Amino acid sequence: MRIGNRTGVWLCHIAMAAVYAFAYIVLRNVSFSHWSLIAGLRLGCLLLLPRRYWAALVVGEIIPLVYFNLQCLQQFGAAWTLTASVPPILLAMPFVVWLRDHLPGPRRSTAQHMLGLLLCVLGTSILTAVIDAGVYSLVPSTSGEAKVPLEEAASQYFLGTYLGILVIVPLALIAFDATLHGIKGGLIKVISPSAHVVGESLLLLLLMAATSAGALAANSEFWRDLAQIVLFVPVVFFALRRGWRGAAFAGAVASCCIVWLMPAHSDRATLLAQTAMALALTTLLMLGARTTVMRLSLHEGWHNLRIARQELFLNELRVRRNAQDVEAAREKLNLTHGQMLHRLRGYLPGSEELGYREQLLSAQRDLHTVAGRLSPVEWGRVGHPNALWEGPITQTLRDFGVTYEVEPGGQMSLLAPDIRVALYRLACEIVTYVLCEAPTERLVLRTFTRSERGIWSVDLDIEGAGDPVEPLDRTNVLARLGSAGLSEEEMRNRVRLYKGSLAIERLRAGTIRVRAQLQDTSDPSLDWVFGEVV
């Protein structure tokens, strides 16, 4: 069994080395000094593969590297061949080790630590450029062809390594994340919500390819330079719209198109365009990562908000069930005690029987009042929330001798049930606040429901409009209205759950006016963040 396991491990390492060597050979054919896709292959594999396969990567790189260098042995000499055969993947390993060990979050780099990824790319590019420049200095001079100055060669090596990594590595991270999500959530679930993103990406690819093909067909330096400038526009657009992933995809396509438009190797205009693209892509990756983090934070906040509202509504349903149980107990009490009094009617004096019946009626009224405080019976009716003007608020204010006026406006039945429940509970809290802070002999409640751009909202206005009266017992008010006695800040926090606002105005006569607004955002399609549906 152990021999079989060891054989399987060795086969995995051999397969990894073979696949890497094949990819190395393929990318080597389209790479040159200022466009080194091989550098992106190196860093991407080091970031995504477990460290146990790093030795296989070194073997997979050193075999084709030595093979191609031996073909230049007679032309460049033994010193160059020996130095150039050192696998550059070894230079990137220390930076990747630092990135994977010292940065928070998952092993691979994501939007949360894009800065660390770019620092790793920068360090790898600088070290690789220095080593490549040293290797280039060993190339013997020939009388037929002049050598490029060393500093210019070093700058091209740096640009090629840096841009090649920025083209390959972010795309590899995107593909790796998509693969993980596809394995965990199912491929159909991953592809279906992203169909519009795929469509936009294909459209972007076609537009940029058409722009480059048109510039090549014109066979003009002016149109070629103009096309290289125009290629920056979709990169910025996609970065702002799709975050760092959009910047990575659009930047990779634009970089390929710039190289496609290159008329000759080491073309000055192409080098300038590649340099500008490297700077722009670096900036847009950081900006896109930041917007991605902000978008995720907003999405998480909206998700938590919905959970909080759902918990409030579920709690209201539990309270309503308790109220129904209390009402059922009241009816059962009425039935059983009524039957008992009916059977004992011949054995009890008339006055005593009347006293028992009055006690029974009093207990029934108390239970009905308790059930109404928990959850008003009127709330279950269709249409306006009648509990605002027929339930415990009306009865409590009448018992306290306060004149109560209601001015409803709009069709409140169009609101979602949780918004209507929240409106009633908020009205109870505001009435409690007004009665305890500045009691008056007259209270006016106004509501107005409206729709703006498909989003329904309701305004609640409660005003103490009469002359001040003696302070009321706070405990009695809380018990009668079934409120929690929220403070001003606590009421504002409750309103914020529904993306609303609350304002308290102190009037001249010593009374209080409270205005609140709740938004019915129960449908997630009505909430937009960065132009996308949450």
N, C-alpha and C positions, 0 to 999 in steps of 0.2 A: 504493500500500500504506500509506504514511504517513497519507494523507488518510482511508483506511478505518479505521486504528487510532485516529486522533483522533476520528473520528465515533463509534466504539464507546465511547471513554472518556467523551465528552460525554453519550452516551445513558445510560451507567451512572450518571453524576452526576445527570442529570435524573430518572432512575427512582428513585434514592435520595432525592432531595429530594421527589418526589411521594409516595413511600411514607411518608416521615417526616411530611409534612404531613397525609396522611390519618390516620395514627395519632394525630397531635396533635389533630386535630379530634374524633376519636372519644373520646379520653380527656378532652378539655376538657369534654365534655358531662356527665361523671360526676365532675368535680373541682370543688373549692371551696377556700376559704382554708385550712382545717385538714385537707384531704384532697386533696393535689395529686399525682395519679398522673402528671401531665405531667413533674414533676421526676424521677421514676423513669425515664421514657422518655428524657429528656435524658441522664442520667448513664449509663444502660445502653448507649445507642448510642455515647457517647463511649468507654466502656470496651471495647466489643467490636469496633467498626468501625475499620479503618485510618484513619490521620490524613488520608489524601488525600481522604476523603469528608467531613471535618469542614466544609468550606466548603458542601457540598451540604446538610448538616444545618442550617447557619445559614440558608441560603436557604429550606429547607423549613419552618423555624419562623417566619421573619420575614414570609412572605407571609400565612399565616392570622392571625398576630398583628396585623399592620397592618390587615387587613381587618376584624377584629372591633373593633379600637380606633377605627377611623374611624366606626363606627356610634355610638360614644359621644362623638363630638367636640363636638356641641352641648351635651350634658349635662355633661361634665366639663371641657371647655375644651381649648385647643391645647397648653398646657404639659403637662397630664396625658397627652394622646394622644401627644405626641412622646416623653416620658420612658418611658411604658409600652410603646412600640414597640421599645425596645432589646431584642433577643432575650436572654433569661436564660441560654441555653445558653453564651453567651460567658463568663458568670461561673463556670461549672463547669469550663471548659477548663484554667485554670492548675492546679487541684487534680488533675485527671485526668493532666495532663502529669507532675506530680510523682509521682503514684502509679505510672505506667507506666515512668518513667525511673529512679527511685531505690529501688524495692523489688526484692528478689530474686525469682527464680522466673519464671514465664511472664508474658506481657504482661497477661493478665487476672488479676483478683484471685481467689485460691483460699483454702483453709483455712490455707495456710502464711503468709499475710499478711492475715488478716481484720482485724487491728487497723488496718492501713494503709487498708483499704477504709472502715472506720467513721470514721477520721479524715478521709478525703476526703468522706464523706457529711456529717460534722459541719461541716467548713469550708464546703462548698457551701451547706448549709442556713443557716448563719449569714449568709453574704454575701448570699444570695438574700433572706432575711428582712429584712435591713437595707435593701436596695434596694427591695423591695416596700413596706416601711413608708414609705420616702421618697416613692415614687410615690403611696401612699395619702394622704400628707399634702397632696398637691396637689389632692385631690378637694375641690371647693367644698362648703361646708356649705349645706344647704337647711333651710328652716323646717319642712318637713313631716316630716323624719326626722333623728334625732340620730345623729351619727357615733360609731362605736366608738372608745374611747380609743386613742391611738396605740400605747402599750405593749402593750395587749391585742391589737391588730391584729398587731403585730410577733410576739407569742408565737404567735398562730394561724398566721401565715405560716411561722414556723419549724417548728411542729409538723406542719403540712401537708406542707411540703417534706421534712422528715426522715422522717416516716412513709411518705410516698409513695415515696421512694427505697428504704426498707427493704422495701416490698411488692414493687416491680417488679424492682430490680437483682438481688437474690439468685436470684429465679426465672429471670431472663434468663441468669445465669451457669450455673444448673443445666441449662437448655435448651441452652445453647451447648455445655457439656461433653458432654451426652447426644448431641448431633448429631455432635460430633467422634468420640466412641466408636462411634457408629453407622456413620459413614463408614469408619473404620479397621478395626473388627472385624466389621462386618455387623450389620444391625438385629436379626436373630433372636438372635444371640449376646448382644446387649446387653439385649434384652427378656426372654429366657428366665430368666436368674438373678434378675431383678428383678421377677418376677411377684408375689411376696408383698409387695414394697414397694408396687407399684401397688394391690394389693388393700387394704392398710392405708390408703393415701392416700384411696382412694375411700370406704372405711368412715368415715374421719375426716371427710371432706367431707360425707357424708350426716348424720353425727351432729351436726356443728356447724350445718348448715343446718336440721335438724329442731329443734334447741334454739332457734335464732333464730325459726323459724316458730311454734313453740309459745309463745314469749314474746310475739310479735306478736299471736297469736290470743287470748291472755289479756287483752290490752288493759289491762294494769296496769303502773304504774310500778315496783312491787316486783318483779314477774317479769321485767321488762325489765332492771332493774339486776342482778338475780340471774343472768340469762343472760349479761350482759356479764362478770360475774365468773367464771362457769363456763367461759367460752371460753378462759381462761388455762390451764386444766388440760391439755387436749390439746396445747397448744403446748409446755409443759414436758416432757410425756411423749414427744412426738415428737422434741424436741431431744436428750433423753438417749438415745433409742433409735436415731435416725438421724443424729445429728450436726447440723452447721450446715444441711445440706440439709433435714432434717426440721423444724428451727426456722424456716427460710425459708418452707417450704410451709405449715406449720400457722399461722405468724404472719400470712401473707398472707390465709389463709382467715378467721382470727379477726378481722383488721382489717376485712375486707369485711363480716363479720357485725355488727361493732360499728356500722359506718356504716349498715347495713341497719336496725338497731334504733333509730337516731336519730329521735326524734319530731319535732324541728324543727332548723332551721339554728342553729348556735352553742349547742346544748343543753349546759348546764353538766355534766351527768352524762356525756354522750358525750365532751366534751373531757377530763374526768378519766380516763375509760376509755381514750381514745386516748393520753393521756400515759403512763398506766401500761403500755399495750401497747408504746409506743415504748421505754420503759426496759427492759421485760422482753425485748423482741425484741433489743435491743442486747446485753444480758447473755447471753441464750441463744445468739445468734449467735457470740459470743466463746467461750462454753463449748462449744458444738457444734463450733466449729472446732478447739478444743483436743482434744476427744475424737476427732474425725476424724483428727487428726494422730497421736494415740496409737494409734488402731485401725490406721492404715496402718503405723505403726512396728512394732506387734506382728505384723501380717500379714507384713511384710517379714522380721522376725526369724524367724518360723515358716518362711517360705519358704527363707531361708538355712540354717536348721537342717535342713530336709529335704534340701537340696542337699548339705550336709556329710555327712549320714548316707548319702545315696545314693553319694557319692564313696567313702566308707569301704567300703561294700558292694561297689561295682564294683572297688575295689582288691583286696578279698578274693577276688573272682571271678578277677581276673588272677593273683593268687598261687596260687589253686587250679589254674588252667590250667598255670602253671609247674610245680606239684607233679605234675600229671598227665603233663607232658612228661618230668619227671625219672623218674617211674615207668615211662613207656614206654621211655625210654633204658635203664633198668635191665633191663627184660625183653628188649630187643634185645641188650644186652650179654650177658645170660645165654644167649640163643639162639645168637648168633654164636660166642662163645668156647666154649660147650659143644660146638658142632659141630666147631670147630677142634681142641679137645682130643680129641674122639672120633676124628677122622681121624689125629691124631698119636700116638694111644695106642700103636701098635706101634713107634714110633720113640723113645719117651721111656722112661727108667727109671721104675719104679713110684713111687719116692720123689719124683722130680721132677714127675711127673704129679700126685701127691697135693698137692704144694706149690702148683702152679698152680691146682688146684681150690680149695684153701683161700684163695688170694688172690682168686679170682673170687667166692667166697662172701663174703669180707670186703668187697669192693667193692660187692657187691649189698646187703649189710646197711647199709653207709654211705649208699648212694643211697636206700635205703628210709627210713633215719632222716632224711635231709635232706628227702625228700618229706613225711614226717610232720611235721617241724617247720614246713614251709611251710603245709601244710594237712592236718590229720589225716584219714586215710582213714575213720576211724570216724564222722566228722562227717556224712557223706553218708547214713547210715542213717536210717530212719524211726523216730520215737519220741523218746526222751530223747537229748540230745547225749552219746553215749557217749564222745566224746573227752575229757570231763571226768574220766572214771575208767578209760578204757582206752587213752588216747593218750599223747602225749609227757609230760604231767604225771606220770602214773603211772610211766612208765619212768624219767624223770629222778629222781624222788624215791626210787625203788627203787635206782638206781645210787648215790645219795648216802647210802643207808642210813637214809632217813627213812620212818617208818611213815605211810601215807596212808590216810585213812578218808573215805568219801563218804556223805553222808546226803541223798539227793534227796527232794524233796517236791513234789507237784503234777504236773500233766501239762504238761511243758515243750514238748511237740510242738505245742501250740496257739499258741505264740508265732510271730511272723513270722520268716522266715529271717534277716533282718538283725539281729534282736534276739538270736537264738541264736548267731550268729557273734560279735556284740559281747560277749556273755556269756563265750564261750570266750576271746577275746582279753583281756578284762578279768581273767579268772581267771588266765591266764598272767602278766599283769603283777603281780597281787597276790601270787601265789606267788613270783615273782622278788623282789618287795619284801620279803616276809616272810623268805625264805631269806637275803637279803643284809643286812637290818637286824637281825634277831633270829632266827638259825637255831635250830631245835629238832629233837628226835628224833621228833616226832610232829606231823602236820599233819591238821586236820579241815576238810573242805569241805562246807558245807550249802547247799542250794538249796530255794527254796519259790516255787511259781508260784500266783498267785491272780488273781481278777477282781473289780474293784469298779466298779460303775456302768457296766459294759460295757468297761472299760479293763483290759487284762491287764498285770500287772507281775511281775517276778521278783526275789527277794531272793537275794543271794550273800553267804555268811558263811564266811570263811576264818580259822581260828584256829590259832596255834601252841600246842598243848596239852601238849607234852612238856617234858623238861628241855633247857636250852640246850646247844648243841654248838659245836664250833669253827667259826669263820667259813668260808664257802665261797667259792670263786673266782667272782667276779661275771661275768667273761668267759665262763667255762664254763657258768654257769647261763643266761646270755643266749643262748648258742649252742644249748644243748640245748632250751630252751623256745621259741625263736624269738620272744622278746619284745624290746621296745625299751628296757626299763629305765626306764619312766616314773617320775617323782617323784610325791609325794603330790598336789601341785597339778595336775600333768599328768593324773593319773588322775581327779581331780575334774572337770577340763575334759572328759575323755572321757565321763564319766558324764552330764554336763549335756547332752550332745547327745541323750540319750534321756530328758530331764526327770527324771533320777534324782538320787541323793545318795550320798555316800561318807563314812564315818566310820572313823577309825583310833583304836583303844583300846590303851593301853599297860597290860599286865597286871602283876600283882605279881611274878611270877616272871621278869620281864624279857622276856616274850614279847609278841607283837603279835596283835591281832584286828582284822580289817578287814571292815566291813560295807558292802555296796553294794546299790543298788536301781535297776533299769532299768524304764522304762515302755514298753509296746508301743503307741505312738501312730502306727502306720503308716497308719491310716485317718484322713484329715483330718476326717471327720464327728465324730470323738470329741474334737476340740479346739475349745473354745468361747471366744470373745473378745467381751465385751460382749453376751452373749446371742446371738451370731451364729456360724454355722459358718464356720471359716476356709477 
